[in-house]
Amino acid sequence: MSVEIDRKCDNCRMEFKQHVSFSGEGEEITVKVYRYKCPFCNALIKKPTPGEIMTAIALKEKKG
């Protein structure tokens, strides 16, 4: 599965969507691939937590 997480770069303060591919459910989520650099300034972005991924899934399901 994959989701997009809303992020704000700690370096340049620009907002963007962090694309994350993962497997598993609940606390057993394993992140496989994620955008690790800001698309604007190339600063490193932190790895998403299972909680952030679960929130993104819930928002995705709520939209529709």
Buried (B, 14 or more C-beta within 10 A) or exposed (E): EEBBBEBEBEEEEEEBEBEBEBEEEEEEBEBEEBBEEBEEEEEEBEEBEBEBBBBBBEEEEEEE
